[in-house]
Amino acid sequence: MALPDLIEIVPLDKPVRAEITVPGSKSITNRALILAALADGEVTLTGALWSEDTQVMAEALKKLGFQIKVEPDPEEFCNRTITVKGLGGKIPNAGTPEKPLDLFVGNAGTAARFLAAFVCLGNGVYRLSGVPRMHERPQAALFKALRELGYRVDSPNDKLPATIFGGGSRSRGNETQIKSESQRLLTSSPTSKVKVSIEESSQFASALLLCAKVGNWKVEVVGENAEESPYVWLTENVVSAFEQSKISSYPVEPDASSASYFKATGWLLVSLGADAFSVVKVKEPTGARAVQIDLMFSNYFRVANYIRQFGAAKDVTQISRMTDLADSIMTAIVLTPFASSFCKFTDLGRLRVQETERVVALRTELTKCGAKVVEKGDTLTVYPSQLHGAEIETYNDHRMAMCFAILGLKVPGIKIKNPACVKKTFPNFFQKLAAPPPKGLGAEIWEIKNGERTRKLAVEELFAG
């Protein structure tokens, strides 16, 4: 049964003791799928996320001819154990100039960018397309880099849909060499250095770095925070792990951005007499191998213990998406009306070109709830405010749905439109809210029709399939 089009989250009226597991990291899963396909032999990914974005990637790899086995994960319903038979850099299937091999990437930025670089290693022609929003999202810096490496990328506006010619067909000046179907395409990989800008997305650099060893590419990352970009650093760490001799398994970390919603819940429960950090616990990766910037959500990364001091830390007034937090900055923005002082969130430009125009979306929906939010350039300043209920437009953005659902655990009357959009990265998110403790928070979630509650939804009805 599909999730209703509109649901209402009922605020919790007492503390809960819960220990929440969250699915695997989408960012790591899709990187690991590419690297496993490039490996020489079978690689098994454990704790891998199984959601819309990772299914899109797995299906594309299958269409390219890779053998992929998907098995249940006994610890987390939305994870899978995925075994990929790597072919040492070879891509079995390809299309022709007359009939490219079509690959659908949905609205998955990682799939769109990583596959664009990946298919350049193939011997043929490929066409990448997605949903309308994906066709609006930037690709130009990646396409520019691929062309400089010698590959032909046909796109009228440097966005998707795009047709990409693998190593067998590369542009040279104004002359394009395309061999007939009866002839073998060229198979030589370019030995080239290339600069790639990450001003609009770090995924451009990650796409090239994932394939650099097989493609024999020398990649230099330039642009916003190039030396410290957390997602470029994440990519380099995953690549390093796969470069170990004869790697046969790779554990995917739980998703730190998804964990931020439950950390936020813990903080919100303080008003109910709860100790936020002992009542709601979230299973996260620990130790030296943990690579996600949003693991630092508890102290806002480099701002010591900000969440722990949220009600009193008036000297902490500025948080940067560039250096402090990644996707979980959205969770922090939604929490800020409950702080004792304002907070300025800076360097938000990249949020404008993701699943939706997130800067405007956050300002619009928080304002709808009664918050004072000022947008200036790529900055949002959020002030302490008395919030009230509202019908939240999610813009088909999974993180908008999850951020405001958490708000509903505190503020009466929060209704979420199109809640099923969480299937992109966290299909059982609402089940985690509604399941009885200790595996969930025990929240009531109701279907809304004609402005009225019609029925309380059972946990099994809350899966975004």
KOLGUFI-161489 format. One line per field, with one value per residue (C-alpha): x, y, z; residue in one letter. Coordinates in nm, 4 decimals. Layout:
// KOLGUFI-161489
X = c(X | ...) $
Y = c(Y | ...) $
Z = c(Z | ...) $
aa = c(A | ...) $
This chain:
// KOLGUFI-161489
X = c(0.0000 | 0.1378 | 0.1855 | -0.1022 | -0.0473 | -0.0759 | 0.0079 | 0.0197 | 0.2865 | 0.1517 | 0.3959 | 0.5411 | 0.4041 | 0.6649 | 1.0291 | 1.1071 | 1.4014 | 1.5071 | 1.8121 | 1.7641 | 1.9427 | 1.9601 | 2.0217 | 2.3597 | 2.5082 | 2.3801 | 2.6999 | 2.9204 | 2.6959 | 2.6934 | 3.0680 | 3.1280 | 2.9030 | 3.1110 | 3.4390 | 3.3133 | 3.2222 | 3.5739 | 3.7394 | 3.8860 | 3.6527 | 3.3643 | 3.3238 | 3.0521 | 2.9125 | 2.7611 | 2.5243 | 2.4583 | 2.1602 | 1.8701 | 1.6665 | 1.5578 | 1.8996 | 2.1009 | 1.8514 | 1.8901 | 2.2661 | 2.2382 | 1.9921 | 2.2204 | 2.5152 | 2.3030 | 2.2052 | 2.5744 | 2.6208 | 2.7434 | 2.6313 | 2.4830 | 2.3345 | 2.1184 | 2.0379 | 1.8517 | 2.0349 | 1.9198 | 2.0052 | 1.8383 | 1.5362 | 1.6488 | 1.9985 | 2.1169 | 2.4219 | 2.5196 | 2.7728 | 2.9129 | 3.1273 | 3.3872 | 3.5470 | 3.8755 | 3.7668 | 3.5748 | 3.2134 | 3.0340 | 2.7404 | 2.7302 | 2.5227 | 2.6050 | 2.5923 | 2.2637 | 2.1223 | 2.2939 | 2.2476 | 1.9925 | 2.0627 | 1.8002 | 1.9374 | 1.6150 | 1.6974 | 2.0132 | 2.3011 | 2.5546 | 2.4256 | 2.4123 | 2.7648 | 2.9404 | 2.7938 | 2.8855 | 3.2535 | 3.2174 | 3.0753 | 3.3699 | 3.5648 | 3.3311 | 3.3551 | 3.0444 | 2.7809 | 2.5534 | 2.2640 | 2.1978 | 1.8621 | 1.6570 | 1.3505 | 1.2803 | 1.4511 | 1.7674 | 1.7668 | 1.7865 | 2.0785 | 2.4336 | 2.6703 | 2.8824 | 3.2047 | 3.2078 | 3.1284 | 3.4024 | 3.6547 | 3.5505 | 3.5855 | 3.9315 | 4.0230 | 3.9263 | 3.5733 | 3.2787 | 2.9801 | 2.6766 | 2.4383 | 2.2712 | 2.2880 | 2.5563 | 2.2897 | 2.1050 | 1.9933 | 2.3378 | 2.4962 | 2.8456 | 3.0909 | 3.3255 | 3.6967 | 3.6217 | 3.4894 | 3.6621 | 3.6588 | 3.9829 | 3.9541 | 3.6629 | 3.6914 | 3.4939 | 3.5909 | 3.2965 | 3.3559 | 3.0874 | 2.9216 | 3.1292 | 3.4513 | 3.5908 | 3.5869 | 3.9185 | 4.0069 | 4.3030 | 4.2478 | 4.3673 | 4.6678 | 4.5766 | 4.5727 | 4.2528 | 4.1226 | 3.7660 | 3.5746 | 3.3566 | 3.1932 | 2.8511 | 2.9003 | 3.1799 | 3.0287 | 3.2056 | 3.5441 | 3.4265 | 3.3072 | 3.6524 | 3.8414 | 3.6405 | 3.7433 | 4.0859 | 4.2970 | 4.1278 | 4.1003 | 4.4617 | 4.3439 | 4.5331 | 4.2672 | 4.3217 | 4.0323 | 3.9766 | 3.7107 | 3.5147 | 3.7034 | 3.8979 | 4.1603 | 3.9105 | 3.5956 | 3.4395 | 3.2836 | 3.6037 | 3.7831 | 3.5159 | 3.5696 | 3.9451 | 3.8999 | 3.6645 | 3.8960 | 4.1901 | 4.0015 | 3.9287 | 4.2909 | 4.3830 | 4.5084 | 4.2265 | 3.9537 | 3.6590 | 3.4264 | 3.3512 | 3.1308 | 2.9134 | 2.8748 | 2.5298 | 2.4198 | 2.5233 | 2.2833 | 1.9919 | 2.1165 | 2.0918 | 1.7102 | 1.7144 | 1.9866 | 1.7582 | 1.4716 | 1.6830 | 1.7528 | 1.3856 | 1.2858 | 1.4755 | 1.1578 | 0.9810 | 1.2335 | 1.4578 | 1.8343 | 1.8702 | 2.1863 | 2.0994 | 1.7365 | 1.7536 | 2.0632 | 2.1565 | 2.3782 | 2.6590 | 3.0027 | 3.2908 | 3.6651 | 3.9302 | 3.7560 | 3.4420 | 3.4464 | 3.1227 | 3.1275 | 2.7742 | 2.9005 | 2.9935 | 2.6309 | 2.6330 | 2.8809 | 2.8299 | 3.1845 | 3.4544 | 3.2018 | 3.2484 | 2.9319 | 2.6975 | 2.3972 | 2.4648 | 2.4751 | 2.2101 | 1.9948 | 2.2759 | 2.5578 | 2.4877 | 2.8428 | 2.7857 | 2.6067 | 2.7461 | 2.7530 | 2.8951 | 2.7814 | 3.1257 | 3.3291 | 3.0962 | 2.8151 | 2.6880 | 2.3272 | 2.2567 | 2.2813 | 1.9145 | 1.8320 | 2.0213 | 1.8330 | 1.4968 | 1.6047 | 1.7193 | 1.3817 | 1.4048 | 1.7466 | 1.7926 | 1.9689 | 1.9802 | 2.2116 | 2.3438 | 2.3894 | 2.6344 | 2.7712 | 2.4369 | 2.4653 | 2.5041 | 2.1711 | 2.0020 | 2.0900 | 2.0089 | 1.6799 | 1.5005 | 1.5973 | 1.6541 | 1.7409 | 1.4084 | 1.2237 | 1.3600 | 1.2838 | 0.9343 | 0.8267 | 0.9826 | 0.8166 | 0.4883 | 0.5346 | 0.5864 | 0.9665 | 1.1571 | 1.4000 | 1.6019 | 1.7552 | 2.0436 | 2.2611 | 2.3506 | 2.2860 | 1.9861 | 1.9615 | 1.7120 | 1.5812 | 1.4191 | 1.0487 | 0.7211 | 0.6189 | 0.2765 | 0.1421 | 0.1328 | 0.0977 | 0.4523 | 0.5319 | 0.8216 | 0.9012 | 0.9638 | 1.2750 | 1.3413 | 1.5351 | 1.2608 | 1.0146 | 1.2365 | 1.3445 | 0.9897 | 0.8597 | 1.1019 | 0.9617 | 0.6205 | 0.7388 | 0.7509 | 0.5036 | 0.1323 | -0.0300 | 0.2684 | 0.1378 | 0.3726 | 0.2789 | 0.4109 | 0.5833 | 0.6741 | 0.9590 | 1.1748 | 1.2168 | 1.5133 | 1.7407 | 1.5373 | 1.2277 | 1.1435 | 1.1950 | 0.8324 | 0.8311 | 1.1207 | 0.9116 | 0.6069 | 0.7534 | 0.7310 | 1.0473 | 1.3244 | 1.3401 | 1.1367 | 0.9942 | 0.6326 | 0.4892 | 0.1348 | 0.1066 | -0.2345 | -0.3687 | -0.5223 | -0.8100 | -1.0103 | -0.8170 | -0.9176 | -0.7519 | -0.9129 | -0.7202 | -0.4046 | -0.1579 | -0.0108 | 0.3648 | 0.3415 | 0.1561 | 0.4393 | 0.6956 | 0.7780 | 0.8093) $
Y = c(0.0000 | 0.3415 | 0.6215 | 0.8743 | 1.2029 | 1.4000 | 1.2922 | 1.4625 | 1.3991 | 1.4145 | 1.5657 | 1.3377 | 1.4078 | 1.2191 | 1.1137 | 0.7887 | 0.5584 | 0.4459 | 0.3174 | 0.3873 | 0.2217 | 0.4124 | 0.2695 | 0.2780 | 0.5881 | 0.6621 | 0.8515 | 0.5602 | 0.2904 | 0.4445 | 0.5082 | 0.1508 | 0.0118 | 0.1880 | 0.0737 | -0.2834 | -0.2913 | -0.1715 | -0.4271 | -0.7540 | -1.0206 | -1.0328 | -0.7680 | -0.7895 | -0.4671 | -0.5118 | -0.2619 | -0.1070 | 0.1260 | -0.0069 | 0.2966 | 0.4722 | 0.6268 | 0.3096 | 0.0933 | 0.3298 | 0.2759 | -0.1016 | -0.1234 | 0.0858 | -0.1416 | -0.4460 | -0.2886 | -0.2334 | -0.6078 | -0.6529 | -0.9440 | -0.8144 | -1.0245 | -0.8513 | -1.0179 | -0.8996 | -0.7459 | -0.9004 | -0.5878 | -0.3118 | -0.3528 | -0.0844 | -0.2242 | -0.5038 | -0.7217 | -0.6600 | -0.8714 | -0.7284 | -0.9247 | -0.6731 | -0.7085 | -0.5270 | -0.2078 | -0.3632 | -0.2658 | -0.5533 | -0.3769 | -0.0673 | 0.1003 | 0.2466 | 0.6025 | 0.5092 | 0.3384 | 0.4411 | 0.2287 | 0.4153 | 0.4546 | 0.6114 | 0.7948 | 0.9254 | 1.2278 | 1.0702 | 1.3140 | 1.0475 | 0.8114 | 1.0871 | 1.2123 | 0.8842 | 0.6977 | 0.9790 | 0.9247 | 0.5472 | 0.4890 | 0.6754 | 0.3580 | 0.1565 | 0.0751 | 0.2346 | 0.5019 | 0.5693 | 0.8039 | 0.9230 | 1.0713 | 1.1215 | 1.2914 | 1.6553 | 1.7974 | 1.5992 | 1.7578 | 2.0993 | 2.0154 | 2.1203 | 1.8934 | 2.1421 | 2.1210 | 1.7413 | 1.7385 | 1.9958 | 1.7767 | 1.4649 | 1.6491 | 1.7692 | 1.4064 | 1.3354 | 1.1988 | 1.3150 | 1.4345 | 1.5537 | 1.7791 | 2.0914 | 2.2728 | 2.0812 | 1.9079 | 1.5798 | 1.4132 | 1.3604 | 1.1145 | 1.0009 | 0.8239 | 0.5868 | 0.5418 | 0.4156 | 0.7532 | 1.0729 | 1.4269 | 1.5617 | 1.9286 | 1.9769 | 1.6248 | 1.3422 | 0.9844 | 0.7432 | 0.3985 | 0.1869 | -0.0937 | -0.3488 | -0.1951 | -0.2170 | 0.1098 | 0.2465 | 0.1112 | 0.3250 | 0.5146 | 0.8740 | 0.9565 | 1.3100 | 1.5599 | 1.7482 | 2.0127 | 1.9858 | 2.2556 | 2.1661 | 2.5088 | 2.3597 | 2.0016 | 1.7954 | 1.4968 | 1.6142 | 1.5499 | 1.2303 | 1.0914 | 1.1375 | 1.0147 | 0.6906 | 0.6055 | 0.7708 | 0.4591 | 0.2583 | 0.5612 | 0.6612 | 1.0117 | 1.2631 | 1.4706 | 1.8093 | 1.9427 | 2.3190 | 2.5577 | 2.5849 | 2.4408 | 2.2131 | 2.1106 | 2.0281 | 1.9251 | 1.6599 | 1.4603 | 1.4597 | 1.3404 | 1.0718 | 0.9566 | 0.9382 | 0.7269 | 0.4810 | 0.4600 | 0.3929 | 0.1064 | -0.0527 | -0.0260 | -0.2858 | -0.6045 | -0.8399 | -0.6649 | -0.9005 | -0.7132 | -0.3561 | -0.2403 | 0.0650 | 0.3069 | 0.3999 | 0.7315 | 1.0222 | 1.2677 | 1.0346 | 1.0027 | 1.3812 | 1.3667 | 1.1416 | 1.3427 | 1.6413 | 1.4477 | 1.3825 | 1.7531 | 1.8447 | 1.6009 | 1.8060 | 2.0100 | 1.6896 | 1.6293 | 1.3999 | 1.3878 | 1.4263 | 1.2237 | 0.9334 | 0.8820 | 0.8794 | 0.7006 | 0.6464 | 0.3681 | 0.5352 | 0.4383 | 0.4990 | 0.4745 | 0.5933 | 0.4642 | 0.6799 | 0.9269 | 1.1311 | 1.4984 | 1.4802 | 1.2534 | 1.5869 | 1.7016 | 1.6677 | 1.9522 | 2.1148 | 2.0222 | 2.2503 | 2.4312 | 2.2390 | 2.0915 | 2.3396 | 2.1103 | 2.0268 | 2.4005 | 2.4970 | 2.6811 | 2.8827 | 2.9197 | 3.2775 | 3.3177 | 3.0535 | 3.2393 | 3.1169 | 2.7731 | 2.7077 | 2.4399 | 2.4567 | 2.3732 | 2.2731 | 2.0471 | 1.8856 | 1.7710 | 1.7828 | 2.1616 | 2.1469 | 1.9723 | 2.2387 | 2.5166 | 2.3662 | 2.3333 | 2.6920 | 2.8559 | 2.6720 | 2.8215 | 3.1135 | 3.3255 | 3.3611 | 3.1575 | 3.2509 | 2.9648 | 3.0525 | 2.9183 | 2.7621 | 2.8157 | 2.4488 | 2.3753 | 2.5702 | 2.3120 | 1.9875 | 1.7923 | 2.1259 | 2.4889 | 2.4137 | 2.7632 | 2.9029 | 2.5882 | 2.6068 | 2.9779 | 2.9370 | 2.6425 | 2.7670 | 3.1056 | 2.9235 | 2.7732 | 3.1155 | 3.1362 | 3.4534 | 3.3663 | 3.6158 | 3.5143 | 3.7262 | 3.5965 | 3.2377 | 3.2910 | 3.2129 | 3.3776 | 3.2038 | 3.3645 | 3.2187 | 3.1951 | 3.0581 | 2.7981 | 2.6686 | 2.3977 | 2.4193 | 2.2066 | 2.1517 | 2.1365 | 1.8943 | 1.9732 | 1.5990 | 1.6439 | 1.3667 | 1.5912 | 1.8533 | 1.5798 | 1.4376 | 1.7716 | 1.8959 | 1.5596 | 1.5897 | 1.9376 | 1.7725 | 1.5761 | 1.9111 | 2.1423 | 2.0499 | 2.0505 | 1.9779 | 1.8048 | 1.6606 | 1.6536 | 1.3716 | 1.1886 | 0.9015 | 1.1131 | 0.9787 | 0.6621 | 0.8355 | 0.7617 | 0.6404 | 0.4394 | 0.3327 | 0.6752 | 0.7168 | 0.3621 | 0.4590 | 0.7480 | 0.5318 | 0.1991 | 0.1413 | 0.1989 | 0.0971 | 0.0441 | 0.3585 | 0.6698 | 0.5573 | 0.8677 | 0.8795 | 0.9496 | 1.0171 | 1.0240 | 1.3615 | 1.4046 | 1.7221 | 1.8883 | 1.6288 | 1.3307 | 1.0189 | 0.7349 | 0.6581 | 0.4793 | 0.1463 | 0.1026 | -0.1344 | 0.1345 | 0.3855 | 0.2324 | 0.4489 | 0.1778) $
Z = c(0.0000 | -0.1010 | 0.1459 | 0.1388 | -0.0424 | 0.2828 | 0.6370 | 0.9759 | 1.2383 | 1.5954 | 1.8499 | 2.1132 | 2.4613 | 2.6617 | 2.6323 | 2.4550 | 2.4932 | 2.1500 | 1.9683 | 1.5993 | 1.3110 | 0.9852 | 0.6376 | 0.4676 | 0.3105 | -0.0383 | -0.1192 | -0.0221 | -0.1724 | -0.5194 | -0.5113 | -0.4010 | -0.6766 | -0.9426 | -0.7888 | -0.7493 | -1.1198 | -1.2040 | -0.9758 | -1.0980 | -0.9565 | -0.7107 | -0.4434 | -0.1780 | -0.0295 | 0.3160 | 0.4745 | 0.1326 | 0.1014 | -0.1076 | -0.2089 | -0.5262 | -0.5957 | -0.5389 | -0.7276 | -1.0240 | -1.0111 | -0.9778 | -1.2677 | -1.4880 | -1.4134 | -1.4932 | -1.8246 | -1.8934 | -1.8534 | -1.4962 | -1.2801 | -0.9536 | -0.6754 | -0.4138 | -0.0814 | 0.2321 | 0.5261 | 0.8559 | 1.0592 | 0.8552 | 0.6264 | 0.3793 | 0.3443 | 0.1204 | 0.0743 | -0.2869 | -0.4752 | -0.7973 | -1.0409 | -1.1530 | -1.4930 | -1.4415 | -1.6134 | -1.9012 | -1.9738 | -2.1549 | -2.3186 | -2.5369 | -2.8030 | -3.1407 | -3.2775 | -3.4448 | -3.1347 | -2.8089 | -2.4985 | -2.2844 | -1.9108 | -1.6812 | -1.3758 | -1.2183 | -1.0020 | -0.8636 | -0.8981 | -0.8041 | -1.0743 | -1.3370 | -1.2714 | -1.1868 | -1.4842 | -1.7226 | -1.6436 | -1.6124 | -1.9621 | -2.1133 | -2.0334 | -2.2563 | -2.6228 | -2.7614 | -2.7283 | -2.4302 | -2.3637 | -2.0079 | -1.9113 | -1.5970 | -1.4565 | -1.5557 | -1.2439 | -1.3217 | -1.6668 | -1.4967 | -1.2696 | -1.3670 | -1.5597 | -1.7564 | -1.5535 | -1.5773 | -1.9486 | -2.0078 | -1.8261 | -2.0191 | -2.3490 | -2.2494 | -2.1839 | -2.5450 | -2.5143 | -2.7159 | -2.5110 | -2.7055 | -2.5140 | -2.6486 | -2.3142 | -2.1203 | -1.9138 | -1.9406 | -2.1564 | -2.3046 | -2.5447 | -2.4477 | -2.6754 | -2.4947 | -2.5580 | -2.9049 | -3.0265 | -2.9230 | -3.0602 | -3.2001 | -3.2802 | -3.5159 | -3.6544 | -3.4951 | -3.5659 | -3.5635 | -3.7000 | -3.8618 | -3.6683 | -3.8554 | -3.7271 | -3.3772 | -3.1904 | -3.0751 | -2.7300 | -2.6296 | -2.3052 | -2.2983 | -2.0829 | -1.9878 | -1.7099 | -1.6487 | -1.4105 | -1.2867 | -1.1021 | -0.8045 | -0.7749 | -0.8524 | -0.7357 | -0.5820 | -0.7662 | -1.0831 | -0.9245 | -0.7559 | -1.0902 | -1.2420 | -0.9358 | -0.9237 | -1.2797 | -1.2875 | -1.2380 | -1.5135 | -1.7428 | -1.6755 | -1.5931 | -1.3806 | -1.2048 | -1.0428 | -0.8369 | -0.8394 | -0.7152 | -0.3928 | -0.0959 | -0.3306 | -0.0749 | 0.1996 | 0.0114 | 0.2370 | -0.0466 | -0.2516 | 0.0613 | 0.1061 | -0.2538 | -0.2095 | 0.1033 | -0.0682 | -0.3703 | -0.1379 | 0.0282 | -0.3091 | -0.4157 | -0.1553 | -0.3175 | -0.4154 | -0.2166 | -0.1767 | 0.0605 | 0.1583 | 0.4512 | 0.3802 | 0.6703 | 0.8047 | 0.6554 | 0.8753 | 0.7109 | 0.7874 | 1.1447 | 1.1874 | 1.1966 | 1.5001 | 1.6700 | 1.6166 | 1.7727 | 2.0790 | 2.1177 | 2.0710 | 2.3462 | 2.6032 | 2.6562 | 2.7637 | 3.0369 | 2.8352 | 2.8223 | 2.4466 | 2.4074 | 2.6308 | 2.5321 | 2.1500 | 2.0335 | 1.6707 | 1.5432 | 1.3508 | 1.2236 | 1.4588 | 1.4422 | 1.2035 | 0.8879 | 0.9261 | 0.6365 | 0.6350 | 0.7311 | 0.8715 | 1.1476 | 1.3045 | 1.3283 | 1.7062 | 1.7360 | 1.3954 | 1.2879 | 1.4261 | 1.6470 | 1.9695 | 2.1188 | 1.9499 | 1.9656 | 2.3305 | 2.4066 | 2.1528 | 2.4024 | 2.5537 | 2.3027 | 2.1929 | 2.0679 | 1.7997 | 1.5218 | 1.1895 | 1.0267 | 0.6781 | 0.4371 | 0.2836 | 0.5939 | 0.8777 | 0.7538 | 0.4355 | 0.3838 | 0.7572 | 0.7476 | 0.6423 | 0.9691 | 1.1607 | 0.9809 | 1.0740 | 1.4406 | 1.4791 | 1.5606 | 1.8962 | 1.9790 | 2.2146 | 1.9513 | 1.5765 | 1.3540 | 1.0111 | 0.7627 | 0.4885 | 0.1579 | 0.0644 | -0.3104 | -0.3910 | -0.2208 | -0.4993 | -0.7672 | -0.5873 | -0.5722 | -0.5521 | -0.4932 | -0.1273 | -0.0059 | -0.1236 | -0.0143 | 0.3420 | 0.3721 | 0.2292 | 0.4423 | 0.7675 | 0.7147 | 0.6578 | 1.0068 | 1.1653 | 1.1639 | 1.0897 | 0.8115 | 0.6078 | 0.2750 | 0.1496 | -0.1297 | -0.0443 | 0.3259 | 0.5453 | 0.8860 | 1.1135 | 1.4334 | 1.7451 | 1.6681 | 1.7987 | 1.5424 | 1.4459 | 1.2201 | 0.8402 | 0.5301 | 0.4092 | 0.0401 | -0.0034 | -0.3693 | -0.4238 | -0.2072 | 0.0428 | 0.2813 | 0.2945 | 0.3913 | 0.6645 | 0.8155 | 0.8550 | 0.9731 | 1.2661 | 1.3290 | 1.3555 | 1.6595 | 1.8421 | 1.6671 | 1.6442 | 1.3028 | 1.0756 | 0.7629 | 0.5004 | 0.1324 | -0.0877 | 0.1991 | -0.0351 | -0.1747 | 0.1111 | -0.0984 | -0.2626 | 0.0352 | 0.3363 | 0.2373 | 0.5929 | 0.7525 | 0.8607 | 0.9917 | 1.2196 | 1.3526 | 1.4187 | 1.5325 | 1.9077 | 2.1123 | 2.1290 | 1.7480 | 1.6775 | 1.8395 | 1.8747 | 1.7053 | 1.5678 | 1.1957 | 1.0398 | 0.6861 | 0.5995 | 0.3544 | 0.2967 | 0.5760 | 0.8363 | 1.0005 | 0.8570 | 1.0173 | 1.2094 | 0.9847 | 1.0911 | 1.0785 | 0.7811 | 0.5816 | 0.6179 | 0.3848 | 0.0839 | -0.1779) $
aa = c(M | A | L | P | D | L | I | E | I | V | P | L | D | K | P | V | R | A | E | I | T | V | P | G | S | K | S | I | T | N | R | A | L | I | L | A | A | L | A | D | G | E | V | T | L | T | G | A | L | W | S | E | D | T | Q | V | M | A | E | A | L | K | K | L | G | F | Q | I | K | V | E | P | D | P | E | E | F | C | N | R | T | I | T | V | K | G | L | G | G | K | I | P | N | A | G | T | P | E | K | P | L | D | L | F | V | G | N | A | G | T | A | A | R | F | L | A | A | F | V | C | L | G | N | G | V | Y | R | L | S | G | V | P | R | M | H | E | R | P | Q | A | A | L | F | K | A | L | R | E | L | G | Y | R | V | D | S | P | N | D | K | L | P | A | T | I | F | G | G | G | S | R | S | R | G | N | E | T | Q | I | K | S | E | S | Q | R | L | L | T | S | S | P | T | S | K | V | K | V | S | I | E | E | S | S | Q | F | A | S | A | L | L | L | C | A | K | V | G | N | W | K | V | E | V | V | G | E | N | A | E | E | S | P | Y | V | W | L | T | E | N | V | V | S | A | F | E | Q | S | K | I | S | S | Y | P | V | E | P | D | A | S | S | A | S | Y | F | K | A | T | G | W | L | L | V | S | L | G | A | D | A | F | S | V | V | K | V | K | E | P | T | G | A | R | A | V | Q | I | D | L | M | F | S | N | Y | F | R | V | A | N | Y | I | R | Q | F | G | A | A | K | D | V | T | Q | I | S | R | M | T | D | L | A | D | S | I | M | T | A | I | V | L | T | P | F | A | S | S | F | C | K | F | T | D | L | G | R | L | R | V | Q | E | T | E | R | V | V | A | L | R | T | E | L | T | K | C | G | A | K | V | V | E | K | G | D | T | L | T | V | Y | P | S | Q | L | H | G | A | E | I | E | T | Y | N | D | H | R | M | A | M | C | F | A | I | L | G | L | K | V | P | G | I | K | I | K | N | P | A | C | V | K | K | T | F | P | N | F | F | Q | K | L | A | A | P | P | P | K | G | L | G | A | E | I | W | E | I | K | N | G | E | R | T | R | K | L | A | V | E | E | L | F | A | G) $
